[in-house]
Amino acid sequence: MSGLVAAEDVLLFVNAAVTATGQREFRSSAAEQQLSLAFLHEYVRVNYRPLYASCLALDINDHNAVLVAEHLLRTPGEAGDGEGRLIAARLARTAPQRVYRLFRTLRGAGVNNRRTRAIMREWLAARPDPALDAVKYRAGVKDALRHAHLPAADAETGDFLFAPGRRTRYENRTLEAYRRAHYDESALYALPFTVAEGFAAKHGVERKAFLERIAPRMTRLERLRSERAAGRPAGASGLDVMPLTRLALYVLGLPFAERAARRAELTGALRAAALRAAGPYAGSWGRVAAVLDDSFSSSGSAVKRRRPLAVALGCHFLLEALAAPGAYTGLWTSGGTDPLLVRPYGPTPLGLRVLDALDTGPERLVVVSDGWDNAPPGLAGEVLRVWRARLDPERRTAVVHVNPVYDAGVFDVRRLGPSVPAVGIRDAEDLPALVEIARFAEGRTGLTELRSYLDRRVADFLAEHAREAAKGKTAGAGAER
């Protein structure tokens, strides 16, 4: 029994770490989210530290990955074997601004143990362009170097950070462009977009002209945002490489008329992104039915606008790719039949849609919803309970509920019922991996099985990190030659 309780505690934390970001949700404030998350992190770290650290190898979001790293580094006396490698591997794939923010937090808290300094040193040494970091994340780089007592990557970068008036010019192009951009408008176009924006405003450069000239320096996401802000359709090259959930968010942000006018282009991009996300699993799931929540609560919040609906839209196209050809049925709670024109509207009649989905005879039933079944309340859980007990005791139909919204009040994602396995989801493309975790959420497997699964994920995660690090070193050596 204790093993089952421990497994449930860890899975509860995984659900939170996948979905929660400490931001306002439709039914809970940012403060409630942050308080709930803080308790969960402390509880799981104290009681299940090895498993807590292992969660870094799972598809938890960056917000919680950084919190896990911070909690582990703050308590070096409790550290277990391999924690440092796990932290380093996860930070290597985390957005640099988040990592610099973590280093600043550790400095403010006075966390300066040997392991922390080693992780900071290795992470900074692996940065591909220290001069670019010095320009783009100047305060973060300075704080990290000071806290870990490290020298700058080279003398020029060191002078740029700590003695900016010492040199009249720099050999490094990025550093020199930053120096010149203070008085020479042409130099700002050699800088990163986010840095160049400030200089463009200083020089009074007209926005349209600035965007046209800086375009080669922009990332795909920056280019997409600027095109949307200017009222222009995104270039095909931008849509072709966008991750599935981000693409779904972009589509939902378009007016209905534009979605309809660009139907073929947008549908093709969503299907292509879904196929990339499905990978080797494409077409392997047999007959699949999905109940997809487009009720009013899928509008999210001011800081996570339409995020739950975007996850549902992404899952719709991903499940279509995972199902056997022609063997997918997607049912929206609103009754709508055009996924490209979905909008957050109305109540959440999950139970009625679950009945419709079961009528199609699926091998897999996936419910994508925040779990607030309210038309009538609780029907979905009762339907699935009776279905499992009376009509499908052999479990011929696999059922899983994936929930994109963290419920701060219950420290978990809201469930349809005790008989329905539920897992948190943040990005639709994580669905295949989360369905694998869902089998642990049925309450029939204990801590031993969960620990074995996490050990395998950790081993694969570290092996992949080692391959990427070796690849980076090879590329760096080739560049030097």
N, C-alpha and C positions, 0 to 999 in steps of 0.2 A: 504493500500500500504506500509506503514512504517513497518508493521509486516512482510510482505513478504520480504522486503529488509533486515530486521534484521535476518530473518531465513536464507536468502541466505548468508549473511555475516558469520554467525556462521557455516553453512555447508561448506563454503569455507575454514574456519579455520580447521574444522574437517578433510577435505580431505588432507590439508597440514600436519596436525599433525599425520595422519596415515601413510603418504608416505614419507615425507621429513625427512632427517637425517642430513642436513647441509653438506653432502658430495657431491663430484662431480658426476654428472649424465652424460648420453651420450651427451646431448646437452647443459649443463650448468656447470659452474665451482663451486667449493665449496664456493668461496666468494659470488657468485650470490645467491646460495642457502641460505647461512647464512644471507645475507642482506634481502632477501625476507622474510625469517622466522621471523627475528627480527621485521620487520615492522608489520607482521600479529599478532604476540603475543602482541605487544604494542597496536595495534588498537583494537583488540577484548577485551583485558583486560580493557582498558579505557572505551569502549562503552557498553560492555555486560559482566561485571565482573561475575555475578552469573552464566551465561551460560559458561563463560570461565572456571570457577572452576569446573562446572559440567562435562566438557570434560575429567576430570581425571577418571571418571567412564566408559568412552568409551574405545574402543580398539586402542587408540592412542599409538604410539611407545614410548619406554622408553626415547629416546632423548627429545621428546617434552613434555612428562610427567614431566621430571625433570625441563625443562624450565618453564612450567606452575607453578610448585611448587616454583621455584626461583622467578618468577615475583610476585606471590601472597605474598611470605614472605618478599620481598623487600618493599612492600607497605602496611604495617599493618593498616594504618589509613583508608584505603578503604575497609577493610575486612568485609565480610558478614557472616551470621550465617552458621555454619557447615563447613566452609573452612578448619579449622584445622583438623577436622576428615577426610575430604576427602584427604587432603595432607598426613596425617599419614597412611591412608589405602592404598594409591597408593604407597608410599615409601616402605611399607611392602612387596610389591610384585615386587619391582624393584631390579635389580642386585646390590649387595652391593657396588661394585666398583663405580657405578654411584652415589649412595647415598653419599658415602664418598667424591667423587669429588664435589657434590653439597654443602656439608658442608664446604669444603675448599673454594669454590667460595663465599659462604655467609660470611665466615670469612674475606676473602680478601676485600669484599665490606663493611665490618663493620656492617653487618646485625645481630643484637644480641638482638632483642626484646624478650619479654616474650614468645610469641607463638613459635618463632623459637627455643628457648632453650627447651621448653616443648616437641616439636616434636623430637628434637635431643635426649633428655633424654629418651623418650619412645621408640624410634627406637633402641637406643643402648641397653636399658634394655631387649628388646625382642630378641636380637641376641642369637642364640642357643649356640654358643661356643665363648665367648669373647677372650679366649687365641688363638684360631685359627685365629680370626680376627686380633689380635695383631701381629701375625707372618706374615699373608698374606697381610694385609693392614696397616702396622705399621704407616706410616706417616699420613694416613687418620684418624686412630683412635686417634693418639696424637693430631692432629689439632681439631678434634671434641670435645675431652674432654677439651682441653684448652679453646676453644671458648665458650662452654656452661658451663664452670666452674663446671665440673663434676668429681667425683672421678672415678678411674678405677674400674672394676668389682670386683676385689679383690686385696689384697696386693701384691701377686706375679706378677699379670699382671701389676700393677702400677710400680713395680720396673723394670720389663722387659722393659716397655716403657720409663720411665723417669730416672731410675737409674740402668742401665744394669750391672754396675760393683759391685753393692751392694751384690749380692748373688753368692755364689760359686756353687749352684745347685738349681733346682726348683722341687717342688713336682709335678707340672703339667707336664704331659708327653710331650705335644707339645712344651712347653717352654723349657723343659730340652733337648729335641731333637734338638731344634734350637741352644741352647748353645753348645752342644756337637758336632754338625755338623761342627763347625768351625775347629775342629781338628780330628774328628772321622768319617771316611767315612760311617760306618755302621749306624750312627744316622740319616743320611739324608733320609733314607727310611721310617722314621716315620713322615716325613713332607709332606705338600701339594706339588703336582707335580710342580707347578710354582715356589715354593720356593726351592724345592730340585734340580731343574735344575741348579740353580746358584751354589750350593754347589758341584754338580757333575762335573761341569766344573772346579771349583777350585781344586778339588781333581784329575782331569784328568781321570775320569771314562769313559770307552768306552761307546758310546751312546747305542748300542744294549743291552749290559749288564745292563745298567742303566734302560732302558725302561722295560726290563723283570722283574727286581726286584721292580720297583716303580709301576707296573701295578695295584696292589690292592688299591693304593692311588689315582688313576686317575679317573676323571669323565668319563662318557661315551663319551662325546664329545672330551675330551683330548685323550682318547684311540683311537677313530676313526681317529683323525687327525694324531696321531703317526703311526697308521697302514698304513694309506694312504701315509704318507711321506716315510715309509720304503718299499713301493711298495707291501704291503700285502693287500688282500681283507679284508674288515671289517668283524668282527664276527657277526653272525646272531643276537646275543643278542643286539648288538648296533643298528642294523637297526630296530629291532622290536619295539623299544621304541622311536625312533627319531620322532620329529614333522615333519609334512608333507613338509613344505617348506625347512627345513634344509635337509631333506632326498632328495628332488628334487635337491638342490644345490650339494649334494654329488654325485648323479647320473650323473649330467651334467659335473662334474669334472673328470669323468672317460673317458678313451679312448673309441672310438666306438667299438673296438674289445672286450674290457672287458665288455662293456654294453651288447653286443650281447651274449657273452659267459655266462653271469650271468643273462640272460633275465628273467628266471622264478623266481629267487630269488629276483631281484630288482623290478619286476612287482608286485610280491606278497607283498613285503614290502610297496610299494607305495599304493597299494589297501588297505592294512591293516591300514596304517596311515590315508588314506582318510575316511575309515569307522569310525575310532576313532574320526576324526574331524567332521564328519557328525552327529554322536551321534543319538539322537531321530529323526532327520530329514531324516535319510537314507531312500531312496525309496519313499519319500513323495512329490517330486516336479513334478511328472508327466513326460510328454515328454519334454526333454530339448535339446536345440542345443547350441553349443558354437563356437565362432570364436576366435581362439587363435593365438596370434602374435608371430611368430618366425622369424621376419625380422631381418635385421642386427642390428637395434637399440636395439633389445632385449639383445644384448651382454652386455649392461650396461656400466660401467666405470671401471677403474683400481681398485677402492676401493669397487665397488659393482658389481663385475664380474658375469655376467650371471644372476643377480638377477631378472630382468623382465622376462626372459625366465623361470627361476625356478618357479616363481609365476604362469606363464601360465601352466607349466607342472603340478604343484600341483593342480591348479584349474581344469585341465582336469580330473584327477582321482577323485577329490572331487565331481565334477558335475556328473560324472558317478555313484558315490555312492548315490548322492541325487536324481537322476532321478529314475523313475520306472524301474524295471528290463527290460533290452533290449530296453529302450526308450531314449537312449542318443546318440547324434551325435556330435563328436568333429571335427572341421575343422581348420587346420593350414593354415596360410596365404601363406606358401611356397607350399602348395599342398601335403605335406608329409602325410603319413598315419601311420607311426610308431612313436608313442610318445616317445619311449625309445631312439630313435636315432635323436631327433630334435637337430638343431644347429642354431645359429643366422646367417641368410643368406638372401640376396635379399631385394627387396622393400616391401611395405606394402599395398597389394591390399585388404583392408578391405571391400570395397563396394562389390566386386565380391563374397567374401566369405559370406557376409551378405545375398546376394541374394540366394546363395546356401543353407544357413542355413534356411532361411524363406521357401524355397521349401519343407522342411521336415515337415512343419506344427507343429512347437513346441508350447507348452504352455508357455515356458520361453526361451528367447534368451539372452545369456550372452556373451558380447564381452570383452575379456581380452587383452588390448593393451595400448600402451603409447599414442594412439590417433593421431599419425602422419600418417593419411590416405593419401597416395601419389601416388597411381597407379590405376586409376587417382585420383588427389587430390579432397577430399571432397565428393566422391561418397557415402560412407557409410552413412553420415548424411543425404544426399538427399534421398537415398533409404528409410531410416527409416522414414523420414518426409512424403514422399508420401505414404508409407505403412500405417502409422498411420492415415493420413488424408483421404485417399481414400479406402483403403482395409481393415483396421481394426480400424474404429472409436470407436467400442465398447470395444477396448483394450482386446481382447481375448488372445493376446500374450503379456506377460509381457517382457519388454526389459530393460536391465540395462548394462551399460558400467562400468567395474571396471578397474582402471588405476593404475599400480604400480609405476608410475614415476611422481614426482612433477615438474611442469613447473614454474620455478622461475619468468619468465617474466610476467606471468598472475596471479601469486599468487594462483594458483589452479592446479588441474590436467587438462590436455588438453582434451577438450570435442569433441565429434563427431558432435554435433549440439545442438541447443537450445531445441529441442524436445526429446533429449535422456538423461535420468538421468545418471549422472556420479558420481562415488564415488572413493576415493583413497583406495588402498589396499597395504599392505606391506607383509602380510603372507596369503597364500592361505586358511589356516584354519579359517580365520576370515570372509570368504565369506558369510555364512548364516546371520551373524549379519549385515554385510554391505549392503546386499540386503534389509534388513528391513529399514535401514537408507535411501536407495535410493529413497523410495517413497516421502521423503521430498524434494529430489533434483529435482522433476518434476516441482516445482514452483507452485503447486496448494494448498499447505498447508502453513499456516502462523506460526507466532511465538508462538501462544498459543499451537498449536498441538506439535510443537517441544519442547517447555518447558515442557509439560506434559510427553513427551517421555523421556526427560533427567531426569526429577524428578523420574520416575520409575526406570531408570537405576541407578541413584544415590542410591535410597533406596535399590535396590537389591545388589549393590556393597558394601554398608556399612553393610548390613545384612550378606553377605558372609564373609566380613572381621571380623565381630564380632564372627561368628562361628569358623573361623580359629584361631582367638586369643584364644577363649575358649578352643579349642582343644589343642592348644600349651600349655596352662597353665595346663590342665589335664595331658598331657604327661609329663610335667616337674615335677608335683607333684608325679606322679607314679614313675618316675625315682628316686626321692629323697627317696621315701619309699623303 
